[in-house]
Amino acid sequence: MPRRRWVSHATLRDSPLDAILSGTIMRAVSFLASTPLPLPLPVFLLFRLS
């Protein structure tokens, strides 16, 4: 219910600042969540080759 109320109020505003901020935060979180995944592979290869 609070989310529906927020969306209905967000559509009535003149400035889409909330949508811009939430989109930026979601992109940053998804980038930080996916970044650590490829990091262990090079570290493992370095130890494996030495």
Secondary structure, DSSP 8 states (H G I E B T S, - for coil): -HHHHHHHHHHH-S--HHHHHHHHHHHHHHHHHHTTTTSHHHHHHHHHH-
